[in-house]
Amino acid sequence: MADTLLFGIQTNGIKHRQADPMPDIDTRFRMVKEAGVFDYGLRGPACCRRGKTHGAACRRHENPLA
């Protein structure tokens, strides 16, 4: 059986350019979804379960947290 390779991104580093200001959480998750490259964001699944800001954004843009 082959293993599946998943790609993740740390959500606090999502910007277009280094000089850009940090986008709000919802914008970061939207950018990840639109990139079409990443399978999950690195923040922690507890955020999704508790309905915090990161959890709401991950559900809205269908980006799982890890």
JOTA-V628602 format. One record per residue. RES is the residue in three letters. PHI is phi in whole degrees, 0 to 359 (* if undefined). Layout:
BEGIN
res=<RES;RES>
phi=<PHI;PHI>
END
This chain:
BEGIN
res=<MET;ALA;ASP;THR;LEU;LEU;PHE;GLY;ILE;GLN;THR;ASN;GLY;ILE;LYS;HIS;ARG;GLN;ALA;ASP;PRO;MET;PRO;ASP;ILE;ASP;THR;ARG;PHE;ARG;MET;VAL;LYS;GLU;ALA;GLY;VAL;PHE;ASP;TYR;GLY;LEU;ARG;GLY;PRO;ALA;CYS;CYS;ARG;ARG;GLY;LYS;THR;HIS;GLY;ALA;ALA;CYS;ARG;ARG;HIS;GLU;ASN;PRO;LEU;ALA>
phi=<*;276;278;260;263;253;247;236;219;283;293;279;246;272;211;283;225;303;286;291;291;293;290;293;301;299;296;299;291;295;298;296;297;293;295;68;251;265;268;197;253;270;210;125;295;299;299;295;293;273;74;287;304;296;296;297;293;293;290;298;256;54;249;298;259;231>
END
